[in-house]
Amino acid sequence: MGKKARSASGIQKAADRKVDKSSLPPPPPPPEEEHGSSKILPAPALPGSGFKVLGDEGYDDGGVADLSLLVDLEDSVQRRKRGDAEYFSALKGDLLPRVQTGPLANMPRKDQKVHLAQLLFSEEENSEEQCPSEVYVDQVDGEEDRATVSHRSDRLANARTALELSLVLGESACTSLSLAEICKRRLIFFGKDGAEDSLRCADMAIEIAGDGFWDRDEVKVECEENPKVDEKYEKNATTPALANPKTLKLL
């Protein structure tokens, strides 16, 4: 057992670290009950928003529930693994992974996740990224104006930032999605000249979503503006992928 605090400030700090169980949010539902956006809403979340479900009663939530599941996947795993008391004590004590330096350093983990979601999912209307991702159309012809090039560069930089943030927060699902976004946005920025780098990111995204293991150091290279792949690098895949049985037990 640790030593008991004797000073008034120490006693206060110890009291602040305690978690009031009555104030905790309800525990996450069992994995088999996590329906995400497949659950039909009886009414739009906001008046005038949402899409009517064809052939049924109710409304689609536009992917909001799926987004929430995706961004908070690791936290749900930690709550099931540690238990609510230990998880929220760690959260309150700022012991869970988050960015500790740079412009996001003063943000708590929850706000950093909101920022991550904005980097990945905020799209402008008529964005060139909204075209079907399974159909490739070369959008680089050398005639782009400065504003277009700048916009594409910023979108690619945002995807790299999202990847770096996902790795720090320990969110594997967001890491996979960030790599997929880098793949897509790199093609939009570089055209066919960026195909090799884009396919490398796509392969990593698939690997993280698979049933094996993946190498965090290998993925981290893609956070760089001009990633340099060491041909002699020996892969050390030790992180369980999302469909790995070890991961599925807690998802």
C-alpha positions as CSV (number, residue, x, y, z in Angstrom):
1,M,0.0,0.0,0.0
2,G,1.2,3.5,-0.7
3,K,1.8,6.2,1.8
4,K,-1.2,8.3,2.9
5,A,-1.1,12.0,2.1
6,R,-0.5,14.1,5.2
7,S,-0.6,17.7,3.9
8,A,-3.8,19.4,3.0
9,S,-2.8,19.7,-0.7
10,G,-1.9,16.0,-0.8
11,I,-5.2,15.0,0.7
12,Q,-7.0,17.2,-1.9
13,K,-5.0,15.7,-4.8
14,A,-5.8,12.2,-3.5
15,A,-9.5,13.1,-3.3
16,D,-9.4,14.6,-6.8
17,R,-8.1,11.3,-8.2
18,K,-11.0,9.3,-6.9
19,V,-13.8,8.5,-9.3
20,D,-17.4,9.1,-8.3
21,K,-19.0,5.9,-9.7
22,S,-22.4,7.4,-9.7
23,S,-21.3,10.0,-12.2
24,L,-19.9,7.5,-14.7
25,P,-21.6,7.1,-18.1
26,P,-23.3,3.8,-18.7
27,P,-20.9,1.0,-19.7
28,P,-20.4,0.2,-23.4
29,P,-22.9,-2.5,-24.6
30,P,-21.6,-6.0,-25.4
31,P,-19.9,-6.2,-28.8
32,E,-22.8,-8.1,-30.3
33,E,-25.1,-5.2,-29.5
34,E,-22.9,-2.5,-31.1
35,H,-25.1,-1.8,-34.2
36,G,-23.6,1.5,-35.2
37,S,-25.3,3.3,-38.0
38,S,-27.2,0.1,-39.0
39,K,-29.7,1.0,-36.3
40,I,-32.6,2.9,-37.8
41,L,-33.6,6.1,-36.0
42,P,-37.3,6.8,-35.4
43,A,-36.8,10.5,-36.3
44,P,-33.9,12.6,-37.6
45,A,-31.3,13.5,-35.0
46,L,-31.8,17.1,-36.0
47,P,-34.9,18.5,-37.6
48,G,-34.5,18.8,-41.3
49,S,-31.5,16.5,-41.4
50,G,-31.1,12.8,-42.1
51,F,-32.2,10.5,-44.8
52,K,-35.4,8.5,-45.0
53,V,-34.8,4.8,-45.2
54,L,-36.3,3.3,-48.4
55,G,-38.7,0.5,-47.9
56,D,-38.9,0.9,-44.1
57,E,-39.9,3.4,-41.4
58,G,-37.3,5.6,-39.9
59,Y,-34.1,7.5,-40.8
60,D,-30.5,6.9,-41.4
61,D,-28.1,8.7,-39.1
62,G,-25.6,9.5,-41.9
63,G,-22.8,7.4,-40.4
64,V,-22.6,9.3,-37.1
65,A,-22.9,6.2,-34.9
66,D,-20.3,4.4,-37.0
67,L,-18.0,7.4,-36.6
68,S,-18.4,7.3,-32.9
69,L,-17.6,3.6,-32.8
70,L,-14.6,4.1,-34.9
71,V,-13.0,7.0,-33.1
72,D,-13.7,5.5,-29.6
73,L,-12.9,1.9,-30.4
74,E,-9.7,1.8,-28.2
75,D,-11.4,3.5,-25.3
76,S,-14.2,0.9,-25.4
77,V,-11.7,-1.9,-25.4
78,Q,-9.8,-0.3,-22.4
79,R,-13.1,0.0,-20.5
80,R,-13.9,-3.7,-21.0
81,K,-10.4,-4.7,-20.3
82,R,-9.6,-2.6,-17.2
83,G,-13.1,-2.0,-15.8
84,D,-14.8,1.4,-15.4
85,A,-13.1,2.4,-12.2
86,E,-9.6,1.9,-13.4
87,Y,-10.3,3.3,-16.9
88,F,-11.8,6.5,-15.6
89,S,-9.2,6.9,-13.0
90,A,-6.5,6.7,-15.7
91,L,-8.5,9.1,-17.9
92,K,-8.9,11.6,-15.0
93,G,-5.2,11.3,-14.1
94,D,-4.2,12.0,-17.7
95,L,-2.5,8.6,-17.9
96,L,-4.0,7.5,-21.2
97,P,-2.1,8.1,-24.4
98,R,-2.4,11.6,-26.0
99,V,-0.2,14.1,-27.8
100,Q,1.9,15.9,-25.2
101,T,3.7,18.4,-27.3
102,G,2.8,20.9,-30.0
103,P,-0.4,22.8,-30.6
104,L,-2.6,19.9,-29.3
105,A,-0.7,19.5,-26.0
106,N,-3.3,21.4,-23.9
107,M,-6.1,19.4,-25.3
108,P,-7.4,16.4,-23.3
109,R,-7.6,13.0,-25.0
110,K,-11.3,13.4,-25.8
111,D,-10.7,16.8,-27.6
112,Q,-7.8,15.3,-29.5
113,K,-10.2,12.6,-30.8
114,V,-12.6,15.3,-31.9
115,H,-9.8,16.9,-33.8
116,L,-8.9,13.6,-35.4
117,A,-12.4,13.1,-36.6
118,Q,-12.4,16.5,-38.2
119,L,-9.1,15.8,-40.0
120,L,-10.5,12.6,-41.4
121,F,-14.2,13.3,-42.1
122,S,-14.7,17.0,-42.7
123,E,-15.2,17.5,-46.4
124,E,-16.3,20.5,-48.4
125,E,-19.2,20.3,-50.7
126,N,-18.3,19.2,-54.2
127,S,-15.0,17.9,-52.9
128,E,-13.1,15.9,-55.6
129,E,-12.6,13.2,-52.9
130,Q,-16.3,12.4,-53.0
131,C,-16.1,10.5,-56.2
132,P,-16.4,6.7,-56.0
133,S,-13.2,5.4,-54.4
134,E,-13.3,2.2,-56.4
135,V,-13.0,4.1,-59.7
136,Y,-9.7,5.8,-60.3
137,V,-9.8,8.9,-62.5
138,D,-6.5,10.8,-62.9
139,Q,-7.2,14.4,-61.8
140,V,-3.7,15.7,-62.4
141,D,-3.1,17.3,-65.8
142,G,-0.6,20.0,-65.0
143,E,-3.1,22.7,-65.6
144,E,-4.2,23.1,-61.9
145,D,-4.3,26.6,-60.5
146,R,-2.4,27.6,-57.4
147,A,-5.5,27.4,-55.1
148,T,-6.3,23.8,-56.3
149,V,-2.7,22.6,-55.7
150,S,-2.7,24.3,-52.2
151,H,-6.1,22.7,-51.3
152,R,-4.9,19.2,-52.3
153,S,-1.6,19.7,-50.5
154,D,-3.5,20.7,-47.3
155,R,-5.8,17.7,-47.5
156,L,-2.9,15.3,-47.9
157,A,-1.1,17.0,-44.9
158,N,-4.3,16.6,-42.8
159,A,-4.3,12.9,-43.6
160,R,-0.7,12.5,-42.5
161,T,-1.5,14.5,-39.3
162,A,-4.5,12.2,-38.7
163,L,-2.2,9.1,-39.0
164,E,0.3,10.5,-36.5
165,L,-2.5,11.4,-34.1
166,S,-4.1,7.9,-34.5
167,L,-0.8,6.2,-33.7
168,V,-0.3,8.3,-30.5
169,L,-3.9,7.8,-29.3
170,G,-3.6,4.0,-30.0
171,E,-6.6,3.9,-32.3
172,S,-5.9,1.1,-34.8
173,A,-9.2,1.6,-36.8
174,C,-8.3,5.3,-37.3
175,T,-4.8,4.4,-38.2
176,S,-6.1,2.1,-41.0
177,L,-8.5,4.8,-42.2
178,S,-5.8,7.5,-42.1
179,L,-3.6,5.3,-44.4
180,A,-6.6,4.8,-46.7
181,E,-7.1,8.6,-46.8
182,I,-3.4,9.2,-47.5
183,C,-3.6,6.7,-50.4
184,K,-6.6,8.5,-51.9
185,R,-5.4,12.1,-51.3
186,R,-1.9,11.2,-52.6
187,L,-3.3,10.1,-55.9
188,I,-5.3,13.3,-56.1
189,F,-2.2,15.4,-55.5
190,F,0.4,13.5,-57.4
191,G,-1.7,11.5,-59.9
192,K,-0.1,8.4,-61.3
193,D,3.3,9.5,-60.1
194,G,2.1,8.8,-56.6
195,A,0.7,5.4,-57.4
196,E,3.5,3.3,-55.8
197,D,3.4,5.2,-52.5
198,S,-0.4,5.1,-52.5
199,L,-0.5,1.4,-53.0
200,R,2.0,0.9,-50.1
201,C,-0.4,2.8,-47.8
202,A,-3.4,0.8,-49.1
203,D,-1.6,-2.4,-48.3
204,M,-0.8,-1.3,-44.7
205,A,-4.4,-0.2,-44.2
206,I,-5.6,-3.6,-45.3
207,E,-3.0,-5.3,-43.0
208,I,-4.2,-3.4,-40.0
209,A,-7.8,-4.3,-40.7
210,G,-6.9,-8.0,-41.2
211,D,-6.5,-10.9,-38.8
212,G,-2.7,-10.9,-38.4
213,F,-0.2,-8.4,-37.0
214,W,1.2,-5.1,-38.1
215,D,4.4,-3.1,-37.5
216,R,3.9,0.4,-35.9
217,D,7.3,1.6,-36.9
218,E,6.7,0.7,-40.5
219,V,3.4,2.6,-40.5
220,K,5.0,5.6,-38.7
221,V,7.2,6.3,-41.7
222,E,4.1,7.4,-43.7
223,C,3.6,10.4,-41.3
224,E,6.5,12.1,-43.1
225,E,6.0,14.5,-45.9
226,N,8.4,12.5,-48.1
227,P,8.5,9.0,-46.7
228,K,11.8,7.1,-47.3
229,V,11.4,3.4,-47.2
230,D,14.4,1.5,-46.1
231,E,14.7,-1.5,-48.4
232,K,16.8,-3.4,-45.8
233,Y,14.3,-2.7,-43.0
234,E,13.3,-5.9,-41.2
235,K,9.6,-5.9,-40.4
236,N,8.6,-6.5,-36.8
237,A,4.8,-7.0,-36.9
238,T,3.8,-7.4,-33.3
239,T,0.6,-5.3,-33.0
240,P,-2.6,-7.4,-33.3
241,A,-4.7,-6.3,-36.3
242,L,-8.4,-5.4,-35.9
243,A,-9.7,-8.9,-37.0
244,N,-7.1,-10.8,-35.0
245,P,-8.8,-13.1,-32.5
246,K,-6.9,-11.4,-29.6
247,T,-8.5,-8.1,-30.6
248,L,-11.9,-9.5,-31.4
249,K,-12.3,-10.8,-27.8
250,L,-12.4,-7.2,-26.5
251,L,-14.1,-5.4,-29.5
